[in-house]
Amino acid sequence: MADVSLENVTKVFPGGTTAVQDFTLDIRNQEFIVLVGPSGCGKSTTLRMVAGLEEITGGTIRIGRRVVNDVPPKDRDIAMVFQNYALYPHMTVYKNMAFGLKLRRFPKDEIDRRVREAARILGIENLMDRKPKALSGGQRQRVAVGRAIVRQPQAFLFDEPLSNLDAKLRVEMRAELKRLHHRLQTTVIYVTHDQAEAMTLGDRVVVMNEGRIQQVAPPLEIYDYPVNRFVAGFLGTPAMNFVPGRLAQQDGGTYFEVAGARLRLPADKAARAAGHIGQEATLGVRPEDIGYAGTGKFAGPRNILPATVRVVEPLGDEQIVHLSGPGDVPMVCKLDAHVRVEVDQRMDAHLDLARVHLFDDQTGCNISLEPEHVAHAG
């Protein structure tokens, strides 16, 4: 296995469309890195440049210590698993997994050893004589992964490999891939648009938008400390609430004001927002950081936004409650399933002010972050 390094990598397609801009990232040996972002953000193009399937317009790509800018894909010592699995329909599972090694003229006994070891790891030993049309989606996915494993490459590249599976199987295969990475201790670059895959699989997550890195950090750090409004809104289900308002000072306190309601900010957030007093800003709060009663982390006399219940979605152990906040701003909160709320009911939304974020309306930057978290922006 090896480190993978991208330095100032850019991709401009004929016609002038820039797909990836100034992409710089160091991927450590045996790290599982996930590129996530909306469709068209450049994540798959970045992966294909690492694989050699797309030429780079500028910058440098290294696999191990070797610059591979001009190295053909077959000589980069990587293995790629595609969204459609790309299995040969006329070959058995065994032959699909062995084909790449046969092309490289490996000895027959070595091919057989590698194929059967990979099949054992993936639990597909009983499928070796079947052809792809006789396999389920999950089985085909395992075969595609097995074909990559037998190569024993320096890095594995996955391009949305679970997107064709149903929801239940997708969850199962996420766990399978995580176990596999732990067992093989491989370097993995994984592309997905699914935030759940990004959060559960990655040692670090790279959030991309419009061809640029927005933030690189471990999953929980990105969730808890998003560097800008795009990252904050992209990760999380339901998405973070955004409440437009204004920052003000009075009687020694710093407040966030919205449509006649006022929230007094904690001292640490007030200090970091000091340069924005009198300016418009946006308050960001995740649904789980809005409570029904002023107890525990939701206690406090100046942490309430008046709201009206609009929709209630029961989900078993919890319920998603859609609110209309001050100025008819839509908000969503997660409540315990046993809290009784009804449509059109008036409700005081208690905010955990230690967990809220403040975003500059001009730049979109999170102005409530500590400096060490700001450093992880792209």
C-alpha positions as CSV (number, residue, x, y, z in Angstrom):
1,M,0.0,0.0,0.0
2,A,1.1,3.6,-0.4
3,D,0.4,7.3,0.2
4,V,-1.4,9.1,-2.6
5,S,-0.8,12.8,-3.1
6,L,-2.6,15.4,-5.2
7,E,-1.0,18.8,-5.5
8,N,-2.8,21.7,-7.1
9,V,-4.5,19.3,-9.5
10,T,-6.8,21.0,-12.1
11,K,-9.1,19.6,-14.8
12,V,-10.4,21.8,-17.6
13,F,-12.5,20.0,-20.3
14,P,-12.4,21.0,-24.0
15,G,-14.7,24.0,-24.3
16,G,-13.4,25.6,-21.1
17,T,-15.5,23.9,-18.4
18,T,-13.4,23.6,-15.2
19,A,-14.4,20.4,-13.4
20,V,-11.7,20.5,-10.7
21,Q,-9.8,23.5,-9.4
22,D,-6.5,23.5,-7.4
23,F,-7.2,20.2,-5.6
24,T,-4.5,19.5,-3.0
25,L,-4.7,16.5,-0.7
26,D,-2.3,14.1,1.0
27,I,-3.8,10.7,1.6
28,R,-1.9,8.6,4.1
29,N,-1.0,5.0,3.7
30,Q,-3.9,2.7,4.8
31,E,-6.3,5.6,5.1
32,F,-9.9,5.4,4.0
33,I,-10.7,8.8,2.4
34,V,-14.1,9.7,1.1
35,L,-14.9,12.4,-1.5
36,V,-18.4,13.6,-1.1
37,G,-20.5,16.3,-2.7
38,P,-23.5,17.0,-5.0
39,S,-23.6,15.8,-8.6
40,G,-21.2,17.7,-10.8
41,C,-18.9,18.8,-8.0
42,G,-15.8,17.1,-9.5
43,K,-15.4,14.1,-7.2
44,S,-15.6,11.4,-9.8
45,T,-13.4,13.4,-12.2
46,T,-10.8,13.6,-9.4
47,L,-10.9,9.9,-8.9
48,R,-10.6,9.2,-12.6
49,M,-7.5,11.5,-12.7
50,V,-5.9,9.4,-9.9
51,A,-6.7,6.3,-11.9
52,G,-5.3,7.8,-15.1
53,L,-8.7,7.6,-16.9
54,E,-8.7,11.4,-17.2
55,E,-5.7,13.5,-18.1
56,I,-4.9,16.3,-15.7
57,T,-4.7,19.9,-17.0
58,G,-2.3,21.0,-14.2
59,G,-0.8,19.9,-11.0
60,T,0.9,16.7,-9.8
61,I,-0.4,13.3,-8.7
62,R,1.9,10.9,-6.8
63,I,1.2,7.3,-5.9
64,G,3.9,6.3,-3.4
65,R,6.9,8.4,-4.3
66,R,6.3,8.1,-8.0
67,V,4.8,11.0,-10.1
68,V,2.1,9.3,-12.3
69,N,0.9,12.3,-14.4
70,D,1.9,10.5,-17.6
71,V,1.8,6.9,-16.4
72,P,-0.9,4.8,-18.2
73,P,-3.7,3.4,-16.0
74,K,-2.5,-0.2,-16.2
75,D,0.9,0.8,-14.8
76,R,-0.3,2.9,-11.8
77,D,-0.7,-0.2,-9.6
78,I,-4.2,0.8,-8.5
79,A,-7.5,-1.1,-8.7
80,M,-10.9,0.5,-9.4
81,V,-14.4,-0.6,-8.6
82,F,-17.0,1.1,-10.7
83,Q,-20.7,1.9,-10.1
84,N,-21.9,-0.7,-12.7
85,Y,-19.3,-3.3,-11.5
86,A,-18.0,-3.8,-15.1
87,L,-18.0,-7.6,-15.0
88,Y,-17.5,-9.7,-18.1
89,P,-21.0,-11.3,-18.7
90,H,-19.6,-14.3,-20.5
91,M,-17.1,-15.2,-17.8
92,T,-17.7,-17.1,-14.5
93,V,-17.0,-15.4,-11.2
94,Y,-13.7,-17.2,-11.0
95,K,-12.6,-16.1,-14.4
96,N,-13.8,-12.5,-13.8
97,M,-11.6,-12.3,-10.7
98,A,-8.6,-14.1,-12.3
99,F,-8.7,-12.2,-15.7
100,G,-6.5,-9.2,-14.7
101,L,-3.8,-11.5,-13.2
102,K,-3.9,-13.7,-16.4
103,L,-3.2,-10.6,-18.5
104,R,-0.2,-9.9,-16.3
105,R,1.0,-13.5,-16.8
106,F,0.9,-14.5,-13.2
107,P,1.6,-18.2,-12.6
108,K,-1.6,-20.3,-12.5
109,D,-1.1,-21.5,-8.9
110,E,-0.6,-17.9,-7.7
111,I,-3.8,-16.8,-9.6
112,D,-5.7,-19.6,-8.0
113,R,-4.4,-18.8,-4.5
114,R,-5.3,-15.2,-4.8
115,V,-8.7,-15.7,-6.2
116,R,-9.7,-18.3,-3.7
117,E,-8.4,-16.2,-0.8
118,A,-10.3,-13.2,-2.0
119,A,-13.5,-15.3,-2.4
120,R,-13.1,-16.6,1.2
121,I,-12.7,-13.1,2.6
122,L,-15.8,-11.9,0.7
123,G,-17.9,-15.1,1.4
124,I,-18.5,-15.9,-2.3
125,E,-16.7,-19.3,-2.5
126,N,-20.0,-21.0,-3.5
127,L,-20.4,-18.6,-6.5
128,M,-17.2,-19.3,-8.4
129,D,-18.9,-21.2,-11.3
130,R,-21.8,-18.7,-11.8
131,K,-21.9,-16.0,-14.4
132,P,-22.9,-12.4,-13.5
133,K,-26.5,-12.7,-14.8
134,A,-27.1,-15.4,-12.1
135,L,-25.9,-13.1,-9.3
136,S,-27.8,-10.6,-7.1
137,G,-26.7,-7.0,-7.0
138,G,-24.9,-7.5,-3.7
139,Q,-23.1,-10.6,-5.1
140,R,-22.0,-8.7,-8.2
141,Q,-20.6,-6.0,-6.0
142,R,-18.6,-8.5,-4.0
143,V,-17.2,-10.0,-7.2
144,A,-16.1,-6.6,-8.4
145,V,-14.4,-5.9,-5.0
146,G,-12.8,-9.4,-5.2
147,R,-11.4,-8.7,-8.7
148,A,-9.8,-5.6,-7.1
149,I,-8.5,-7.4,-4.1
150,V,-6.6,-10.1,-6.1
151,R,-4.5,-7.4,-7.7
152,Q,-3.0,-6.4,-4.3
153,P,-2.6,-2.8,-5.6
154,Q,-1.1,0.1,-3.8
155,A,-4.5,1.8,-3.7
156,F,-8.2,0.9,-4.2
157,L,-10.5,3.4,-5.9
158,F,-14.3,3.1,-5.5
159,D,-16.6,5.2,-7.7
160,E,-20.1,5.1,-6.1
161,P,-20.1,1.2,-5.8
162,L,-23.2,1.0,-3.7
163,S,-25.5,3.3,-5.6
164,N,-27.3,0.5,-7.6
165,L,-28.2,-1.4,-4.5
166,D,-31.5,-1.2,-2.5
167,A,-31.4,0.7,0.8
168,K,-31.2,-2.4,3.1
169,L,-28.4,-4.0,1.1
170,R,-26.5,-0.7,0.8
171,V,-26.4,-0.5,4.6
172,E,-25.1,-4.1,4.8
173,M,-22.4,-3.5,2.2
174,R,-21.2,-0.3,4.0
175,A,-20.4,-2.5,7.0
176,E,-18.9,-5.1,4.8
177,L,-16.5,-2.5,3.2
178,K,-15.5,-1.2,6.5
179,R,-14.7,-4.6,7.8
180,L,-12.8,-5.3,4.7
181,H,-10.7,-2.2,5.0
182,H,-9.9,-3.0,8.6
183,R,-8.8,-6.5,7.6
184,L,-6.7,-5.6,4.6
185,Q,-5.3,-2.3,5.9
186,T,-5.6,-0.8,2.4
187,T,-5.4,2.7,1.1
188,V,-8.8,3.6,-0.2
189,I,-10.2,6.6,-2.1
190,Y,-14.0,6.3,-2.2
191,V,-16.4,8.6,-4.1
192,T,-20.1,9.0,-3.1
193,H,-22.9,11.5,-3.1
194,D,-24.4,9.7,-0.1
195,Q,-23.6,11.5,3.1
196,A,-24.4,8.4,5.3
197,E,-21.7,6.5,3.4
198,A,-19.2,9.4,3.8
199,M,-19.9,9.6,7.6
200,T,-19.7,5.9,8.3
201,L,-16.8,4.8,6.0
202,G,-14.3,7.6,6.0
203,D,-11.3,8.1,8.3
204,R,-11.5,11.6,6.8
205,V,-14.1,13.2,4.6
206,V,-13.4,15.6,1.7
207,V,-16.5,17.8,1.0
208,M,-16.4,19.2,-2.5
209,N,-18.5,21.8,-4.3
210,E,-18.1,23.3,-7.8
211,G,-14.7,21.6,-8.3
212,R,-13.2,22.8,-5.0
213,I,-12.5,21.3,-1.6
214,Q,-14.7,22.9,1.0
215,Q,-13.4,21.0,4.1
216,V,-11.2,18.0,4.9
217,A,-11.6,16.5,8.4
218,P,-12.8,13.4,10.3
219,P,-16.5,12.8,9.9
220,L,-17.6,14.0,13.3
221,E,-15.5,17.1,13.1
222,I,-17.1,18.1,9.8
223,Y,-20.5,17.5,11.3
224,D,-19.9,19.4,14.5
225,Y,-17.7,22.2,13.1
226,P,-18.6,22.9,9.4
227,V,-16.4,25.7,8.1
228,N,-19.1,27.2,5.9
229,R,-22.8,27.2,5.2
230,F,-22.5,24.8,2.2
231,V,-20.8,22.1,4.3
232,A,-23.3,22.7,7.2
233,G,-26.3,22.3,4.9
234,F,-24.9,19.3,3.0
235,L,-24.2,17.0,5.9
236,G,-27.0,16.0,8.2
237,T,-30.5,14.5,7.8
238,P,-32.7,16.4,8.2
239,A,-30.5,19.3,7.1
240,M,-29.3,22.0,9.4
241,N,-31.8,24.9,10.0
242,F,-30.8,28.3,8.8
243,V,-32.4,31.3,10.4
244,P,-31.7,34.8,9.0
245,G,-31.2,37.6,11.5
246,R,-28.9,40.2,12.8
247,L,-26.1,40.4,15.5
248,A,-26.5,43.1,18.1
249,Q,-25.1,44.1,21.5
250,Q,-26.9,45.4,24.5
251,D,-26.2,45.6,28.3
252,G,-22.9,43.8,27.8
253,G,-24.4,40.9,26.0
254,T,-24.3,39.8,22.3
255,Y,-27.6,38.8,20.8
256,F,-28.9,37.2,17.6
257,E,-32.1,38.9,16.7
258,V,-34.8,37.5,14.3
259,A,-38.3,38.9,13.8
260,G,-38.7,40.3,17.3
261,A,-37.1,37.3,19.0
262,R,-33.7,37.5,20.7
263,L,-31.1,34.8,21.6
264,R,-28.3,35.6,23.9
265,L,-25.1,34.0,22.6
266,P,-22.6,32.2,24.9
267,A,-19.5,34.1,25.8
268,D,-17.2,32.1,23.4
269,K,-19.5,32.6,20.4
270,A,-20.1,36.2,21.3
271,A,-16.3,36.9,21.3
272,R,-15.8,35.3,17.9
273,A,-18.7,37.3,16.5
274,A,-17.5,40.6,17.9
275,G,-16.4,41.9,14.5
276,H,-19.8,41.4,13.0
277,I,-22.0,43.3,15.4
278,G,-24.7,45.3,13.6
279,Q,-24.4,43.0,10.5
280,E,-26.9,40.5,9.1
281,A,-25.9,36.9,9.7
282,T,-27.5,33.5,9.6
283,L,-28.0,31.2,12.7
284,G,-27.4,27.5,12.0
285,V,-28.9,24.9,14.3
286,R,-29.2,21.2,13.8
287,P,-32.6,19.5,14.3
288,E,-31.4,17.5,17.3
289,D,-30.2,20.7,19.0
290,I,-33.8,22.0,19.3
291,G,-35.8,20.8,22.3
292,Y,-39.4,20.9,23.4
293,A,-38.8,21.7,27.1
294,G,-36.2,24.0,28.8
295,T,-34.4,21.3,30.7
296,G,-30.8,19.9,30.6
297,K,-28.9,21.3,27.7
298,F,-32.0,23.2,26.6
299,A,-32.3,25.2,29.8
300,G,-32.0,29.0,29.8
301,P,-34.2,32.0,29.7
302,R,-32.9,33.5,26.5
303,N,-32.6,30.5,24.2
304,I,-36.2,30.3,22.9
305,L,-37.6,30.9,19.5
306,P,-41.5,31.0,19.4
307,A,-42.8,28.6,16.8
308,T,-45.9,26.8,15.5
309,V,-46.1,23.1,14.6
310,R,-46.8,22.5,10.9
311,V,-46.1,18.8,10.2
312,V,-45.3,15.9,12.5
313,E,-43.5,12.8,11.1
314,P,-43.4,9.8,13.5
315,L,-40.4,7.6,12.9
316,G,-40.7,5.0,15.7
317,D,-38.1,6.0,18.4
318,E,-38.3,9.7,17.3
319,Q,-40.4,12.2,15.4
320,I,-39.5,14.9,13.0
321,V,-41.4,18.0,13.7
322,H,-41.6,20.8,11.1
323,L,-42.1,24.3,12.6
324,S,-42.8,27.8,11.5
325,G,-40.5,30.0,13.5
326,P,-40.2,33.8,13.9
327,G,-41.0,35.6,10.6
328,D,-42.4,32.3,9.3
329,V,-38.9,30.9,8.9
330,P,-39.2,27.1,8.4
331,M,-37.4,25.0,11.0
332,V,-37.2,21.2,11.7
333,C,-36.5,19.5,15.0
334,K,-36.0,15.9,16.2
335,L,-38.0,15.1,19.3
336,D,-38.5,11.9,21.4
337,A,-41.4,9.9,20.0
338,H,-43.3,10.2,23.3
339,V,-43.4,14.0,23.3
340,R,-47.0,14.9,22.4
341,V,-47.1,17.7,19.7
342,E,-50.0,18.5,17.4
343,V,-50.3,20.4,14.2
344,D,-51.1,24.2,14.7
345,Q,-49.9,23.9,18.3
346,R,-47.8,26.8,19.6
347,M,-44.4,25.6,20.8
348,D,-41.4,27.3,22.3
349,A,-38.3,25.9,20.5
350,H,-35.5,25.7,23.0
351,L,-32.1,25.9,21.4
352,D,-28.9,24.4,22.7
353,L,-26.9,27.6,22.2
354,A,-23.6,25.9,22.8
355,R,-24.1,24.0,19.6
356,V,-25.4,26.7,17.2
357,H,-23.4,28.2,14.4
358,L,-23.2,31.7,13.0
359,F,-22.6,32.2,9.3
360,D,-21.5,35.5,7.6
361,D,-24.1,36.4,5.0
362,Q,-21.6,37.8,2.6
363,T,-19.0,34.9,2.6
364,G,-20.9,32.0,4.0
365,C,-18.1,31.3,6.4
366,N,-18.8,30.0,9.9
367,I,-17.8,32.9,12.1
368,S,-18.4,31.0,15.4
369,L,-15.6,28.5,14.9
370,E,-12.4,28.2,16.9
371,P,-9.2,28.8,14.9
372,E,-8.1,25.1,14.9
373,H,-11.3,24.1,13.0
374,V,-11.1,27.0,10.5
375,A,-7.7,25.6,9.5
376,H,-9.5,22.5,8.0
377,A,-11.2,24.5,5.3
378,G,-10.3,23.8,1.7
